[in-house]
Amino acid sequence: MPIVIAIILVTLTGLLCAIMLVVVSHFMSVPVNHKEEEIRKCLPGVNCGACGYTGCDGYAKALANDPNIKTNLCVPGADKVAKEVASVLGVEAQDVIEQVAFIHCFGDCDKRTQKDEYEGIKTCAAAKNIYGGEASCSYGCIGYGDCAHACPVGAICIENGIAHVDQRKCIGCGMCSEVCPNHLITMFADVEVMAVTCNNQEKGAVARKKCSNACIKCKKCENNCPTKAIKVKDNLPQIDYDLCIDCGTCATVCPVGCIIKASFKGKHNLDENESTN
């Protein structure tokens, strides 16, 4: 009898708990937004925040609940994701402006001078806060690879003391830009072809003593630009890409070659031959 009573008590307790769980789940359940789930499946899952929301979940929720949210905010997903999201929402797909990262420093070990030997935690953030790195130029790339570690697709490497972006792999998420303590990395549309390769804001003579790639602030780029798309501000050339016509005049007249003209086409805009070369 004691065994039978125990079995009955356990059975009744389990039945009571089951009933309570059913009641609780009924009154405290959260409605599932199936459209949000479908949109989330379309997004790449990089969770970079380039869309302006708290990762892919935040963007999916916003799209599912607000018809005014644009469907082309996912830069890493590019046009493919924008079309899939638009299909789920039943709206017309919007074009995505694909972006790539560019590091405004070409001052590698062959061009810059070294002020000392750094012995500490090998991260750019640590070196910036404690010592500033080994190079004399405190505005340039520190070279310990915080950006490379942040890149989700392996598009950044460290060569000869500075970071380099392989635009053919770059998905434009901007995560590298967020972690650079010297704010060297900017994102721009991958259709652009002009870029400044120096970030030193000191006077020309001072900057050149520290790096042979440094801008001398001569303003030849500004004075010769036919559309006034480039201005020297804070001792650095800054390009207004809305005005730039890609003529390359600024690169031609720069006496130290710190402005370049090149292809920065990213992963999403490369044709098959370019992506394999």
Stockholm file with secondary structure:
# STOCKHOLM 1.0

chainA/1-277         MPIVIAIILVTLTGLLCAIMLVVVSHFMSVPVNHKEEEIRKCLPGVNCGACGYTGCDGYAKALANDPNIKTNLCVPGADKVAKEVASVLGVEAQDVIEQVAFIHCFGDCDKRTQKDEYEGIKTCAAAKNIYGGEASCSYGCIGYGDCAHACPVGAICIENGIAHVDQRKCIGCGMCSEVCPNHLITMFADVEVMAVTCNNQEKGAVARKKCSNACIKCKKCENNCPTKAIKVKDNLPQIDYDLCIDCGTCATVCPVGCIIKASFKGKHNLDENESTN
#=GR chainA/1-277 SS CHHHHHHHHHHHHHHHHHHHHHHHHHHHCCCCCHHHHHHHHHSCCCCCCTTSSSHHHHHHHHHHHCTTSCSCCCTTTHHHHHHHHHHHHTSCCCCCCCEEEEECCCCCTTTBCBCCCCCSCSSHHHHHHHTCCSBSCTTSCCCSCHHHHHCTTCCEEEETTEEEECTTTCCCCCHHHHHCTTCCEEEEETTCCEEECCCCCSCHHHHHHHBTTCCCCCCHHHHHCTTCCEEEETTEEEECTTTCCCCCHHHHHCTTCCEEECCCCCGGGCCHHHHHC
#=GC SS_cons         CHHHHHHHHHHHHHHHHHHHHHHHHHHHCCCCCHHHHHHHHHSCCCCCCTTSSSHHHHHHHHHHHCTTSCSCCCTTTHHHHHHHHHHHHTSCCCCCCCEEEEECCCCCTTTBCBCCCCCSCSSHHHHHHHTCCSBSCTTSCCCSCHHHHHCTTCCEEEETTEEEECTTTCCCCCHHHHHCTTCCEEEEETTCCEEECCCCCSCHHHHHHHBTTCCCCCCHHHHHCTTCCEEEETTEEEECTTTCCCCCHHHHHCTTCCEEECCCCCGGGCCHHHHHC
//
